[in-house]
Amino acid sequence: MAIDLRHGDDVADLVARTEALVRDTVVPLEERHGGVIASVGEEGRVELQRAAADAGVLAPHAPREYGGHGLGMCDRAPVFEAAGYSLFGPLALNIAAPDEGNVHLLAEVATPEQKERYLAPLATGRVRSCFAMTEPAPGAGSDPSALTTSATRVPGGWRIDGHKWFITGADGAGFAICMARTSGTPGDRGGATMFLVDAENPGMRVVRHVETLDQSMIGGHCEVRFDDCVVGDDAVLGAVDEGFTYAQVRLGPARTTHCMRWLGIGRRAQDLAVGYVAERKVFGARLAELGMVQQLIADNEIDIEASRALVTRACWELDQGRSAAQLTSIAKTFVAEAVWRIVDRAVQLCGALGVSHDILLSRYLREVRAFRIYDGPSEVHRWAIARRVVKRHSH
Ligand SMILES: Cc1cc2nc3c(=O)[nH]c(=O)nc-3n(C[C@H](O)[C@H](O)[C@H](O)COP(=O)(O)OP(=O)(O)OC[C@H]3O[C@@H](n4cnc5c(N)ncnc54)[C@H](O)[C@@H]3O)c2cc1C
């Protein structure tokens, strides 16, 4: 069987235009703002997305009928990586988390009316959104079955009560997709349901921004309360009690697109470091000529190529319509750790400059750390990977 890893001309063109936009517009803005998205704000987001629309690269992932380019997973990979070369690039193309994953979920699960109301404005960045699953202990975290937020039947709809945190983008989002328990009890899997909750709903309240190492996600990571939050039957996304299944529909592709974006930052870190060691002279030689420096450069390149290969393999499987649970877990675990190693080596190669705020490497180190925790901590993925392997060998 022939294996052809080339992308079509249309994808190559999107990549080239994304690279140009990132180089000429996005990186200068990122550098001016030290990679901190709050200092760009909503106005900056709108401007960035206008620039992406003018460049013809906005919403590469969204269905064509909603203004996107309709790319599958394999074709997304090089475009997302090109956007990910800057912390602000994914926001410019409207492919940042959590909106990008929510577009995918809505395209897969929403009714035609819900698509018009939520997917259409989200796809091209007219609104933002958030995905509210995680709860403070003892609620849902690594183990979704601990879900405590409940949705109870009321005439004509549902009442949601619960407490969420680390909800990325919640401040300023037009709507939330909230996971709430509709059957069973915390600790057993039971049934969860996804609800579309409008920001204007008085029962949903952003309590605070949780301060974190990273600062490149618009709308922060927020603590959110749902108290007497009443929604209609038309707020149910998909079927009642099927929320855990839909979470997998969202998470497989979403964790893979995270890998694509962070791979872009891995490449940027490598470019910054190689640029430094190519010029810097110590002990009568350029750093780049020293063996131990070359080893760090080579190890970065190996991590970049291995990450890309794993992402490609997972994408291919997803494009076949399979769940790709094992391959997306493997890719997510490897890339989250590889990108951390790459940025850390890049910091080392740049010496004191690497830990300074004069270049963005120290910001990248802070930004990539959380990727080993969200979308499944590395330990949870390893646990799941091993269980699947053991199951294959059990009779
Ligand atoms: C920056 C950031 C953004 C986020 N954005 C969102 C969002 O938008 N929406 C949302 O719903 N959530 C979001 N989260 C939450 C994220 O999904 C959770 O942090 C994650 O699922 C882990 O849950 P937890 O924090 O409760 O950790 P816990 O469940 O308390 O786990 C703590 C640690 O225990 C270990 N562990 C857990 N299970 C196992 C196991 N089976 N074997 C071995 N070790 C294990 C792991 O090391 C894990 O890190 C975000 C988190 C961060 C940091």
The ligand as an SDF file (V2000), in Angstrom:
LIG
                    3D

 53 58  0  0  0  0  0  0  0  0999 V2000
   -4.6730   25.4820   32.2260 C   0  0  0  0  0  0  0  0  0  0  0  0
   -5.8380   24.5530   32.4110 C   0  0  0  0  0  0  0  0  0  0  0  0
   -6.9810   24.7130   31.6360 C   0  0  0  0  0  0  0  0  0  0  0  0
   -8.0790   23.8850   31.8240 C   0  0  0  0  0  0  0  0  0  0  0  0
   -9.2260   24.1080   31.0910 N   0  0  0  0  0  0  0  0  0  0  0  0
  -10.3320   23.3700   31.3500 C   0  0  0  0  0  0  0  0  0  0  0  0
  -11.5840   23.6610   30.6860 C   0  0  0  0  0  0  0  0  0  0  0  0
  -11.6640   24.5610   29.8430 O   0  0  0  0  0  0  0  0  0  0  0  0
  -12.6780   22.9260   31.0330 N   0  0  0  0  0  0  0  0  0  0  0  0
  -12.6170   21.9240   31.9540 C   0  0  0  0  0  0  0  0  0  0  0  0
  -13.6320   21.3110   32.2080 O   0  0  0  0  0  0  0  0  0  0  0  0
  -11.4540   21.6260   32.5950 N   0  0  0  0  0  0  0  0  0  0  0  0
  -10.3240   22.3300   32.3170 C   0  0  0  0  0  0  0  0  0  0  0  0
   -9.1400   22.0700   32.9910 N   0  0  0  0  0  0  0  0  0  0  0  0
   -9.1220   21.0210   34.0070 C   0  0  0  0  0  0  0  0  0  0  0  0
   -8.4010   19.7630   33.5790 C   0  0  0  0  0  0  0  0  0  0  0  0
   -9.1250   19.0600   32.6320 O   0  0  0  0  0  0  0  0  0  0  0  0
   -8.1450   18.9550   34.8660 C   0  0  0  0  0  0  0  0  0  0  0  0
   -7.1670   19.6780   35.6030 O   0  0  0  0  0  0  0  0  0  0  0  0
   -7.6760   17.5300   34.6180 C   0  0  0  0  0  0  0  0  0  0  0  0
   -8.7140   16.7370   34.0990 O   0  0  0  0  0  0  0  0  0  0  0  0
   -7.1620   16.8860   35.9190 C   0  0  0  0  0  0  0  0  0  0  0  0
   -8.1210   16.9580   36.9180 O   0  0  0  0  0  0  0  0  0  0  0  0
   -7.7360   17.5630   38.3610 P   0  0  0  0  0  0  0  0  0  0  0  0
   -7.0490   18.8580   38.1690 O   0  0  0  0  0  0  0  0  0  0  0  0
   -8.9740   17.5350   39.1900 O   0  0  0  0  0  0  0  0  0  0  0  0
   -6.6530   16.5750   38.9580 O   0  0  0  0  0  0  0  0  0  0  0  0
   -6.9240   15.2670   39.8450 P   0  0  0  0  0  0  0  0  0  0  0  0
   -8.0210   14.4590   39.2420 O   0  0  0  0  0  0  0  0  0  0  0  0
   -7.0470   15.6770   41.2560 O   0  0  0  0  0  0  0  0  0  0  0  0
   -5.5530   14.4900   39.6460 O   0  0  0  0  0  0  0  0  0  0  0  0
   -4.3240   14.9880   40.2030 C   0  0  0  0  0  0  0  0  0  0  0  0
   -3.1660   14.1820   39.6850 C   0  0  0  0  0  0  0  0  0  0  0  0
   -3.3390   12.8200   40.0880 O   0  0  0  0  0  0  0  0  0  0  0  0
   -2.6920   11.9620   39.1690 C   0  0  0  0  0  0  0  0  0  0  0  0
   -3.6410   10.9160   38.7240 N   0  0  0  0  0  0  0  0  0  0  0  0
   -4.9630   11.0460   38.4570 C   0  0  0  0  0  0  0  0  0  0  0  0
   -5.4840    9.8790   38.0340 N   0  0  0  0  0  0  0  0  0  0  0  0
   -4.4650    8.9780   38.0290 C   0  0  0  0  0  0  0  0  0  0  0  0
   -4.3560    7.6120   37.6890 C   0  0  0  0  0  0  0  0  0  0  0  0
   -5.3990    6.8970   37.2240 N   0  0  0  0  0  0  0  0  0  0  0  0
   -3.1460    7.0160   37.8330 N   0  0  0  0  0  0  0  0  0  0  0  0
   -2.0700    7.7120   38.2800 C   0  0  0  0  0  0  0  0  0  0  0  0
   -2.1130    9.0100   38.6090 N   0  0  0  0  0  0  0  0  0  0  0  0
   -3.2950    9.6460   38.4760 C   0  0  0  0  0  0  0  0  0  0  0  0
   -2.2180   12.8480   38.0160 C   0  0  0  0  0  0  0  0  0  0  0  0
   -0.8500   13.1220   38.1830 O   0  0  0  0  0  0  0  0  0  0  0  0
   -3.0320   14.1050   38.1760 C   0  0  0  0  0  0  0  0  0  0  0  0
   -2.3740   15.2550   37.6240 O   0  0  0  0  0  0  0  0  0  0  0  0
   -8.0240   22.8610   32.7910 C   0  0  0  0  0  0  0  0  0  0  0  0
   -6.8610   22.6770   33.5450 C   0  0  0  0  0  0  0  0  0  0  0  0
   -5.7790   23.5130   33.3690 C   0  0  0  0  0  0  0  0  0  0  0  0
   -4.5620   23.3180   34.2180 C   0  0  0  0  0  0  0  0  0  0  0  0
  1  2  1  0
  2  3  1  0
  2 52  2  0
  3  4  2  0
  4  5  1  0
  4 50  1  0
  5  6  2  0
  6  7  1  0
  6 13  1  0
  7  8  2  0
  7  9  1  0
  9 10  1  0
 10 11  2  0
 10 12  1  0
 12 13  2  0
 13 14  1  0
 14 15  1  0
 14 50  1  0
 15 16  1  0
 16 17  1  0
 16 18  1  0
 18 19  1  0
 18 20  1  0
 20 21  1  0
 20 22  1  0
 22 23  1  0
 23 24  1  0
 24 25  2  0
 24 26  1  0
 24 27  1  0
 27 28  1  0
 28 29  2  0
 28 30  1  0
 28 31  1  0
 31 32  1  0
 32 33  1  0
 33 34  1  0
 33 48  1  0
 34 35  1  0
 35 36  1  0
 35 46  1  0
 36 37  1  0
 36 45  1  0
 37 38  2  0
 38 39  1  0
 39 40  1  0
 39 45  2  0
 40 41  1  0
 40 42  2  0
 42 43  1  0
 43 44  2  0
 44 45  1  0
 46 47  1  0
 46 48  1  0
 48 49  1  0
 50 51  2  0
 51 52  1  0
 52 53  1  0
M  END
$$$$
